[in-house]
């Protein structure tokens, strides 16, 4: 299921995808092999915070969220997905430069 999602995001980097796995790590690694994909893994809340989720969107314009199902409750998953989908990319110059460096390396 990861490859079809990553292929679609690769074609349209403005699209978003969500994938599930045991830890989310292998899924994120697989997805990140595709051009234009910026997948992040999420498997444990940070002491009640989900700022890592928001930062992944606002700072890195992540476009695939890989969730570690073995480590998250249903409520934690719902909260993470909501925050990830609702957080826009900031468009700050420093973040755009970072993404451009990654894209130029591919």
C-alpha positions in Angstrom: 0.0 0.0 0.0 2.9 2.4 0.5 4.2 2.4 -3.0 0.9 3.4 -4.6 0.5 6.2 -2.2 4.0 7.4 -2.7 3.7 7.2 -6.5 0.6 9.4 -6.4 2.2 12.0 -4.0 5.3 12.0 -6.2 3.1 13.0 -9.2 1.3 15.7 -7.1 3.5 16.9 -4.2 0.6 19.2 -3.0 -1.5 16.1 -2.3 -1.4 14.4 1.1 -1.2 10.7 2.0 -1.5 8.8 5.3 -0.1 5.3 5.7 0.0 2.9 8.6 2.5 0.3 9.8 3.7 -1.3 13.0 6.2 1.5 13.8 5.7 3.6 10.7 9.5 3.6 10.1 9.7 1.2 7.2 6.7 2.8 5.6 8.3 6.3 5.8 11.7 4.9 4.5 9.9 3.3 1.5 7.8 6.4 0.7 10.8 8.7 0.9 12.5 6.8 -2.0 10.1 8.6 -4.4 10.8 12.0 -5.8 8.9 14.9 -4.2 7.9 12.8 -1.2 8.5 14.1 2.3 7.2 11.4 4.6 7.5 11.6 8.3 6.9 8.9 10.9 4.9 9.4 14.0 4.7 6.7 16.7 4.6 8.3 20.1 3.1 11.5 21.4 5.6 13.9 22.9 4.3 14.1 26.4 0.9 15.2 25.3 2.2 17.5 22.6 1.9 17.0 18.9 4.2 19.9 17.9 6.4 17.5 15.9 3.4 16.8 13.7 2.7 20.6 13.2 6.4 21.3 12.6 6.7 18.6 10.0 4.0 20.4 8.0 4.8 24.0 8.7 8.6 23.7 8.5 9.1 20.8 6.1 5.9 20.6 4.1 5.6 16.9 4.8 3.2 15.2 2.4 2.9 11.7 3.8 2.2 10.9 7.4 3.4 7.4 8.4 1.7 6.3 11.7 3.1 3.6 14.0 -0.1 1.7 14.9 1.6 -0.5 17.6 2.4 2.6 19.6 -0.6 4.9 19.2 -4.1 4.7 20.6 -7.0 5.4 18.4 -7.4 8.9 20.0 -3.7 9.7 19.4 -4.0 8.7 15.8 -7.1 10.9 15.3 -5.4 13.9 17.0 -2.2 13.5 15.0 -4.1 13.2 11.7 -6.2 16.2 12.5 -3.2 18.4 13.4 -1.2 17.2 10.4 -4.0 17.9 7.9 -4.9 21.3 9.4 -1.4 22.7 9.7 -0.3 24.6 6.5 3.2 24.9 5.2 4.6 28.3 6.5 6.3 29.2 3.2 9.1 30.9 5.1 12.2 31.4 3.0 14.4 29.4 5.2 12.0 26.4 5.0 11.7 26.8 1.2 15.5 26.8 0.9 15.8 23.6 3.0 13.2 21.8 0.8 15.0 23.1 -2.4 18.3 21.6 -1.1 16.6 18.3 -0.6 14.9 18.4 -4.0 18.1 19.3 -5.8 19.9 16.4 -4.2 17.4 13.8 -5.6 
